[in-house]
Amino acid sequence: MDVNEILDAFVKVLDVEPVEANFFRGLPQPGAKGRTFGGQVIAQALMSAIKTVEPDKPAHSLHAYFMRGGDATAPVLYRVERDRDGRSFATRRVIAIQNGQPILNLAASFHHVEDGWSHQDPLPDVPPPEDLPDETELGERMADQLPEETLEFLRRPKPVEIRPVIPRPPFDRSPRPPVQRVWIRAVGPMPDDPALHRAGLAFASDFALMGTAMVPHALAFGDPDIMTASLDHALWLHEDFRFDDWLLYDMDSPWSGGARGLNRGRFFTRDGRLVAEAVQEGLMRPIRPRT
């Protein structure tokens, strides 16, 4: 697939289709297999809610719980409950259903744009994305040191490009503080619809985030001694942005324990605007050898 085909498929995955009143269908990613990527379900649930709210009230936050792993090869049905439509705010609840069972529930809030006082954290001092290799390039450089499954994943065409400031496991297993910073964007131009860009960021907010709690323990997804899964996810969308422009995803993990890890992330535009923030708790369960 060329870039245009990849982006067209990505937009179709994000832009859920109405089935009937308050019901929407989300398509699977082309070629996907195994368990559904959590960010995809979050993005589609958010887009389902967006389609029931007037455009003058953009989404500003969501809170979601993962209940079951989804099937990456099958569509997902989304049922939207229209809880409230006020003059300034609207709220929605969404249940994602697959094979007759809920796999995620999500609550989202929408707010009419208003003027007010403002402040924000500054953009971290990091190299620009042009000075950094993407993860596919890193994989090729280390092809003789990575499992074949990892290489297969890295070589697969993807709609989102990631350029780490410091390579994360499995590229670099040096134990270090639980901090990750990556530049991230869609691989090419997306339509101008702001809702698609918010859904695109929601999709990408599940990339790398849970792995932040794994960094100080030199762990990586797919390692045989750890079971991983997203448990819940929260996202705050502060203002408009474009997901096809570079965003810095600045992540840290303040705590892990009891087979869980807490992770936080902030999205900055290249010109320094803090446009979104995410928090996620994930399962980090040690797999003990059977005796």
Helices and strands as residue ranges (DSSP letters): H 3-14, E 17-20, E 23-26, H 38-50, E 59-66, E 76-85, E 89-98, E 101-111, G 129-131, H 135-141, H 148-155, E 160-164, E 179-186, H 194-204, G 210-217, E 226-237, E 247-257, E 260-269, E 274-286
